[in-house]
């Protein structure tokens, strides 16, 4: 267990805590849950930094990091869909979860074709993840029955994240199309 992989495991271990706090009944529980989520998001940046800085890049870390990200984001989106029970929230959340499943499957399939580098994480995927995390932070910190301007900002950000999600999905599919197209024929 190196420092980078520890950060990734910590991100996964924080998930039950932010869930428990989010559903707890004390003043400020939404804000505290959001702070725990922020710490989890920081571990996402920190694990990559440590892996590169300390030369601790491992195949296991390369596998676990995106899995931890997907678990963190998906759990948060499902929780928020329960509190913001509206198609206006569920639609962008469903787009994001569906894209994660599709791109993960695409990456796995491309790896089996020895073409993993064709669908490597690009700059748009990183931007998409950052916007998703910021949107989720805002929505976790917001009381769904509270101030419209605050959770409204979260909705604007979640729609921006959904647009980036679709855009990045299209880019990944286009990158893989030469291999996919040959299989479809």
Helices and strands as residue ranges (DSSP letters): H 3-23, H 29-53, H 59-83, H 87-112, G 116-119, H 123-141, H 148-184
